[in-house]
Amino acid sequence: MEILTTLVFLVIIIAVISTLLLAGKGDENYSSSTKRNTTNLTLIYAISLPLILFALGIFIVFFT
């Protein structure tokens, strides 16, 4: 159990260091692409949410 806990903390430390190293590199076109990214995410959510709710309804009706 002690080994697993150590491995988990090691992975967390590596992930934090990697994230901080990558976060230092900025995107020069970030401000110009923000509107497009927001639109794309909104479309993804607008399409996926009804599909997910429909699938949940089918699951509840037929499998419970």
Helices and strands as residue ranges (DSSP letters): H 2-23, H 30-63
